């Protein structure tokens, strides 16, 4: 088992209906824990990466009715590839 966390930013705090739907996500095999930070409006989902991938987790959260967007990772973006050097003069 490989435990991974993914953090989603929520447009608004979940309604009661969305909260109940999110609670049902915990019944999905591979979902380990959900935690919502109301002040930061974030949802942290801990899941088993050998069973689910980030797209599947996001789909489950969206199906619960929560409008989310994945948090950008803390790593800086990859630089563009360098241009090839000009050919050497003969």
C-alpha positions in Angstrom: 0.0 0.0 0.0 1.3 3.5 -0.9 -0.5 6.2 1.0 -0.7 9.6 -0.8 -2.4 12.8 0.0 -4.0 15.3 -2.4 -5.1 18.7 -1.5 -8.1 20.4 -3.2 -9.1 24.1 -3.0 -12.9 24.5 -2.6 -14.9 27.3 -4.1 -17.1 27.3 -1.0 -17.6 25.3 2.2 -19.6 22.1 1.5 -23.3 22.2 2.1 -25.0 19.6 4.3 -25.9 17.6 1.2 -22.3 17.7 -0.1 -20.9 16.8 3.4 -23.1 13.7 3.5 -22.0 12.8 -0.1 -18.3 13.3 0.9 -18.8 11.0 3.9 -19.9 8.3 1.4 -16.6 8.6 -0.4 -14.9 7.0 2.6 -16.7 3.8 1.7 -14.7 3.6 -1.6 -11.9 1.0 -1.4 -8.7 2.9 -1.3 -9.9 6.2 0.3 -8.3 6.4 3.8 -9.2 9.8 5.2 -10.9 13.1 4.4 -10.3 16.3 6.2 -11.8 19.7 5.5 -10.2 23.0 6.6 -13.0 25.6 6.6 -10.8 28.6 7.1 -8.5 27.7 4.2 -11.3 26.1 2.2 -9.3 23.1 1.4 -10.1 19.4 1.3 -7.3 16.9 2.0 -7.8 13.4 0.8 -5.5 10.5 1.9 -5.8 7.5 -0.4 -4.0 4.3 -1.5 -2.1 5.1 -4.7 -2.1 1.4 -5.6 -5.9 1.4 -5.8 -6.7 5.0 -7.1 -5.0 7.8 -9.0 -5.4 11.6 -8.5 -7.9 11.8 -11.4 -10.2 9.1 -9.8 -10.1 10.9 -6.4 -10.9 14.2 -8.0 -13.8 12.6 -9.9 -15.2 11.1 -6.6 -15.1 14.5 -4.9 -16.7 16.3 -7.9 -19.4 13.6 -8.0 -20.2 14.5 -4.4 -21.1 17.9 -5.7 -18.1 19.9 -4.4 -16.5 22.4 -6.8 -12.8 21.9 -6.5 -9.5 22.5 -8.1 -6.2 20.7 -7.3 -3.7 22.6 -5.4 -0.5 23.4 -7.2 2.5 21.4 -5.9 5.1 23.2 -3.9 7.8 22.3 -6.5 8.8 25.0 -9.0 7.7 24.5 -12.6 10.1 22.7 -14.9 12.1 25.1 -17.1 11.6 24.8 -20.9 14.1 22.6 -22.7 17.2 24.4 -23.8 17.6 25.3 -27.5 20.1 23.0 -29.4 23.5 24.6 -29.9 24.1 26.1 -33.4 26.1 23.8 -35.8 29.8 24.2 -35.7 31.5 25.9 -38.7 33.8 23.6 -40.7 
